[in-house]
Amino acid sequence: MSTRRGRRGGGRGARRAERLARVIEQQPFLTRRLDQNQVLSAEGMEIIEHNADTLLEQVGIEVVDFPEALAIFSDGGAEVDGTRVRFPRGMCREIISRRAPSSFVQHARNPQRSVTIGDPHTVFAPAYGSPFVRDRDEGRRYATIEDFRNFTKLTYMSPALHHGGGTLCEPVDLPIETRHLDMIYSHVVLHDKPFMSSVTRPERAQDSVDLAKVVFGEQFVADNTVLIGLCNANSPMQWDRAMLGSAQVLAENNQCVLITPFIIVGAMSPVTVAATATQTLAEAMAAMSFTQLVRPGAPVIMGSFATTMSMQTGAPTFGTPEAALALLAIRRLAARLGVPFRSGGNLTASKIPDAQAAYESFMTFLPALSAGVNFVLHSAGWLEGGLTMSYEKFVLDADQISMMARLVGGVDLSENGLALDALLSNEPGQHFLGAEHTLTNFESAFWVSDLGDNSSFEQWELDGALTSVDRAHAEWNRLLSDYEAPPIDDAVRAELEDWIMARKATLLPDSPA
């Protein structure tokens, strides 16, 4: 994972110089050479688009506790009746297609880790929002800020993860009024990849923007995208101040808004794929058009989180074929709008990183790759329907992610890939193990797992008969042991700490200094 260098003497200055010299490997964000998987014909997409416009025109969206948004929609040409907003047919699509960018760069503190979000690229980010964490030894427990920092470090140390994510787990040991400040601070100082804004209130989105200005500079933030904020609809067909207000703050500051209807199919939408795609498109277009009315050209990502449910118990289910079909269909609808697309991820309802977790995760992850998703949230660590962030599953998922660069790269048709000379020079019936072409390529010919065990049964027993969870447990502990923070300017760090201390005093005036 990292290049170790010999320890030099000289105290703090020498240690800092050593940190500057260390290189944390990073796989580039993926560039696909494969065609996207299509499950809808052009006619099918046109029908769903027509129905989404009908839904926006006849039912509209309900806007909760946000009169300012009602005024913005009205000024933009929508029909506002109380708190209900209805849109003339084609209004949202025209606004989005004409104003929203098809791709954008999210800048990282380390410019070498900046990412391009949009076709033909794919960016992986960790799981998001879990109140619990789990590891092999301590089991399931409420997350703390220490857990949050650990997952921030693991993200930094994982080459296959291109993005730092957002609320990696919810640090419930900190006051809810100020914990977003500690999370943003951890993202800034513990890794140097891109990261996400707080969005639980518009004021917290503004705090995120203000902290970003400290890190990147006010003018740089005004001209460039350094934050992504995840805003979820209250499906069906409802948006509130927390989400639209946060979207407004981010759009006003030229930062990206990730608009994602969160739908459990059968409870929050009809039970069919086509109807769910219709509702997702309508909810997303309403909010995306809002961002473009606030600031034309502000970056936006259309997201979809649509999963099925058990009709017997009402519990969410993951890895189902219906959810895969919904993802594939909605991704094509986003492409026709001309905006980047987000979906998950390595999702599972399993409570532990077991076989159920593996197959459900792969059945949500592989469709995301097949669809050509641009921003894959919940890529690593997700358990228990998102309630739990797992240390072991985090590194197992990251290992799986690392193979995808090879998959989406397609078939190599270069001279080396075609290997015609090797084919022509090899006699019938003779193996290729000693061929020059094999010897030249043997180190890089195939993807190799960092955590899998392909040894013989006897060797596996001699090595301790370790399960995949045992190996993952050792791996995340090794990564944390090897972790060293990336360098950050001392003046920037001090300014961040002063800003946060002052802001906490405002938010919690009665707390001890």
N, C-alpha and C positions, 0 to 999 in steps of 0.2 A: 504494500500500500504506500509506503513512504521510503525515501532514501535516507538511511542513517549515515551520519558523519561522525568521525571520532570526536570525543569530548575534548575541548581545548581549555586551557587555563585562562585566567584573566578576569574572573568574576562576572558581574552582571552584563558588562559590555560585550564580553566574549560570547556569553550565552545568547544575547540578542543577535549578534552577528551570525551565530550558528542557526538560529531560527530563520533568519533572512535567507540563509543558504539552503535550507531544507526545501525539498520539492514534494508537495502532495500531488500525487497523480490525479489526473482528471480526464475522463473520456469525453470527447467532444459531444455536444448535443447531436442527436441523430439526424441524418439527412437521408430520406428514403429514396430508393430507386425502384421500389415496387409500386404498382398501381394500387389505388385504394379499393377495398372490397365494397361492392355495390349490391344492395339488396332491394333497391327501388328503381324502377324504370323512370325515365323522364316524365312520363304521364303520371306515374304514381306520386312523384314529388310535386308536380303541379297541382294534383288534387289536394294533397295535404296543405300546400301553401294557400290554396283557395279557401280551404276550410279554416285555416288559422286566421286569415283575414276576416272571414265571416264571424268567427268567435270574437275577435277584437271589435268588430263593427257592431254586433248585436248584443253581446254580453259585456264586453269591455273588462277593465280591471278595476278593482277596488283599491283606493289609496288610503291607508290608515294613518291618521295623526300627522299629516304632512301637507298643510295647505299650500306651502310654497311650491311643492311638486305639481299640485293641481293647476296653479297659475302658469307654471312652465309648460305643462301639457297644453293648456288652453291657448297660450300665446303661440304655440307651435302648430296649432290647427286642429287639435282634438276637441271633442265635444265633452264638456264637463257638466255633470248633473249631480250636485251634492259632492259626494266622495267617489262617484263612479266616473271613469274616463272611458269614452268610446272613441274609436279611431276610424276615420274614413278609410275605405278599402284602399290598400296599397300605401298608405301614408308612412307607416313604420318602415316598410321595406325600402321605400324611396329614400328616406332620411338616412338609414343605415348604409345602404349601398353607395350613396353619393358622398358620405362624409367619413365613415369609419375606415381606418387603414386596414389593409389586408394582412399586414405583418408589421412587427416592430421589434426593436432591440430593447430588452430590459438590461440596464447596466448594473454591473456588480461593483463592489468596492475595489476588487481586483479586476481590472479591465479584461484580463485573459479569461475570466469566468463569466463574462457577459453572454447572454443567450439571445438568439433570434427566435421569436415566437410567431409562427405562421408557416404556410407550406413552403418547401416540403420537409419541414423540420419537426422533431419531437423532443420535448424537454420533460425530464422526470423530476418530480418533487415528492417529498415524503408524505405520510398520512397527516391528518389535520384534525384537531379538536377533541381528542379523547380525554375524558376526565380521569381515567384509570390507566395504570401501566402494569405490566406483568414481566417477570423474568423467571427462569427455571427455579431459582433457589428461594425467592421471597414470594412468589405467587402474585396474585392480583391485589392491588392496593391503589389508593388515591395518589394521583400524580403530584409532584412537588416541583419547585423551581430547580432543584438539583436534577431531577429527571429531565426537565426541559433542557437544561444545559448539557446533559449527557447526550440527548438526541441531537442537539445542535452540533456537538463535537462529532458524533457518529456520521452525521450528514456530511460534514466537512471531510471526514476520512474515507468516505465512500466514493470511489471514482465514478460509479455509474449514475450517481445522483447529481444532476446539473444545477439544481435549485435548492435553496435552503428551506423553502416552504414557509409556513406561518405558525399557527398555534400547534406545534408538534405534539404537545399534550397540555392540558389545562392545569397550571400550577395552583392548586386549590389552597395551598398554604399561604398564599399572598392575598391581600385585600383585592376584591374584584375591581375597585375603583382605580387601582394603580398597576395591576399585574401586567397590563399591556406594555407599560414602559419597561419593565424588567425583561419581557420577552423580546421587544425590539432591540434593547441594549445587548442582549445575548446574541441575537442574530448579527449585530454589527461587529462585535469584538471577538466572537468565538469562531466565526467562519468568514470567508470573503466571497461567498456566492450570492446571487440575487436572493431576495426574500420578499415576504408578503406583509401587507399593512394590517393593522387592527381595524375591524369594521363593526364591532359590537355596538358602537354608538358613533354618530358623526364626529363628536368631539375627539374620540379616540383615533378616528381616521386622520383628523387634523393633527393630533399629536404625532402620528406616524410620519406625516408629511414634514412637520417641523423638525423632527429628529433627522429625517433624511437630508434636510437642508444643512444641518450641522455637519453631516458626514460628507456630502457631495458638493456642497456649496449651493447657495440660493439660485444663482443663475443657471447652473447645470440642471437642477431639478426643474426649473421653469422650461427648459429646452429639451429635456430628455426624460424617459421613463425609467424610474428606479424602484417603483413599488407596483405590486399587484394586490388588489383587494377583492376578496371573495364575497359576493352579495347574492343571497339566496332568496327566491320568492317564497311567500307563504301560500303554497299551492293548495287549492286551485285558484288562480286568477286574482291574487292579492299581493300587494307590496306595501311595506310599512316604512316609517321614518328611519328606523335604524339602518335598514338596507339601502333605501333610495337616498337617504341623507348622506350616508357614507359614500355612495356612488357619486353624489353631487360634489362632495369635497374632493374626491380623487380626480374626477373629470375636470373640475375647475383648475386643478394644479397639474394637468397634463399627465396624470398617472393612470395606470390601467385598471379598469373595472372588469372583473370576471363575473359575468351574469349567469347564474346557475339556478334554474328551477330544480328544486329538490323534491322528487316525486316517488312515492311508494305506490306502484301501479296497483290499482284495485281499491286503494284507500283515498289517494289524492288525485287520481285520474281514472278514467274508465279502464277496464281490464285488457283492452286490446293495444297492440303495438302502434297501429296507425293513429288511434285516438290520443295516445300518450305523446306521440310525436307532434301531433297537431297542437295539443295544449302546451307542450314544451316550447314550440316555436312561437306561439302567441305570447306566452309570458316573457320569454327572452326578448322578443322584438320590442315589446312595450318598454322594458327597462333599458335596452340598448339604445333605442331612439331617444329616451330621456337623457342619456349621457351625451348624445350628439346635439341635443337641444341646449344642454348646459354649455358644452364647448365642442364645436365642430372639429372633427379630427382627433379627438381624444382617443387613445387606444382602448379597445374593448375586446374581450374574448367571450364568445358564446359558449356556455357550458351546459352539460346535461348530466344529472344524476338521477337516473331512472332505474329502480330495482323492483323486483316483484315481492309478493308477500305470500305467506301460507294462508290459504283460504280457510284452513281449519283453526289456526291459532291467532292469526293476525300479525305474526312476527315477520319482519323483513327476511327475505331470502336472497342469496347472492349466487352468481355463477350459473344462472338459469339461461336457457336459450332465448326466452322472450326478452330478457334484459340485453342480451347481446344483439338481438335484432333491432331493438330500440336504439342502442348506441350507434350501430351501423347506419340506420336510417337518418337519425338526427344529425350525424356528422355530415352527410351529403346535403342536408338542408342548410347547414351552416356554410358549406362551401359555396352554395348558390347565392347566399347573402354576401359572400366575399369577406368573411371575417375569420380569424383563428378560432379553433374549437378546443374545448377542454372536456375531458371525462376521466373517470377512474379506470384503473388503478388495480391493486392487488387486494380485492375485497372478499370478505368471508364473514359468515355468521358464527364460525367455530370459536370456541372459547380459549383454545390453546393452539399452538402451531403444530397441528397434526395432519393426517391425510386429508380430512375434510377441508382444512385451511388451504392445503396445497392445491387441490383440484378446483375448489371454488375460486381461489385467487387467479389461477391460470385461465379459467373460463371467463373472467372479467378482464384480465390483462391482455390476453391474446387478441380478443376482438378490438381492443383499443389500438393495438399495433396494426391490425388488419385494416381498420378504418382510417388510419393516418391521423390519429389525434395529435394535436400540436402541443398541448400542455396536459400532462398526465399527473393529476393530483392523487394523493393516497397511494403512491407507488410502493411505499415500504412501511411495514410495521403494523398495519391494520388488523385488528381482531374484533370479534364479538359485535359485528355490525357497526364498528367505529367507536364503540365505547372504550376500547382498550388499545393502548399502544404497547406492542411487545418488543422487547429487546432482541430476543432470538429471531422472531419473524422479520424484524427490521433487516438483519444481515442476510437472512435467507432470501428475502425479497430482493435485496440489492444484488445478490449473486445472480438471481434469475434475470434481473434487469440488464446485467452486464452482457448477456448473450444476445440481446436484441439488436445491438449495432450490427452484428454479423447477419442477422436475419433480414433486416430492412435494407441492407446493402445490396441485396439481390445477387444474381449469378454473375460471377466474374468472367467476362468475355475478352479479357486481355490475352496477350500471347501466353503469359504464365497460366492464366485460368484455363485456356483451351488445351494447353499441354499436348499439342499435336506431335511435337518431336518425341515426347515420352511414349505416346501411343504407337508411333511408327517404329520406334527403335526397340520395343519390347516384343520378345518372341511369344507366340501363343502358348498358353499354359504356364507362363512364368510370372511370378508375383512381382509387384512393384516396390517391395520394401527396400531393396538396395538400389533402386533407380536414382539417377542424378537429380531428377526433378523432385522425388520424395525427400532426398537428403537435404535439398535446398530449402524445402518448405516445411519440414517436419515440425519445427517449433511453432509455426503460426498457422498451420493448415486448418486446425479445428479449435473451436471455442473450448476452453477448459474451465470447469467450475473450481472456485476456490474452496468450496465447502463440501462438495460431493466426495464420496469414497468409492473408487473403482478397483480397489485391491481385491485379492482373493479372500475367500471366507477365512482361511487360516490366518492370513496377515491381519485381517480386520479384528479377529479375536485377540491376536497377540498385541495389537495396538490399543486394546481396552474395550472392544465391541461398542464403540461410541455410536449413538444415534445422531441424526442430523441436528436435533435440538442440543445435544451435548457439544457437538462441534460448533454450532452457532453461539452457544454460551461462551465457549472459550474465545471465539473470534471477537465478539463485541467487547469482552474484557480486555483482550489484547489491543484492540483499536483505541480504547480509552486510555490504556497504559502508555501507548505510543504517542498519544495526542500532544501536540504543541500548538499553541494559538498562532494564527498568522499575524504578521506585524501590522500595527496600526499606529498612526502618528500620535505621539503623546499629547499634543495640544488638542487634537480632535477628541481623543478619549476623555481628557479633562473637561472639555466643553460639554460633551455629552453628559457626563456625570453631574456637572453643575446644573445643566438644564433640567435633568430628570429630578434632581433633589428639589429644585425650585417648584417644579410642576407637582411633585408629590405633596409639598407643603400647601399648595393651593387646593388640591383634591382632598387631602386628609389633614386639615388644619389642626386637629386636636391630637394627632399622633405624636409620640415622642420623637425628638430629633435624632 
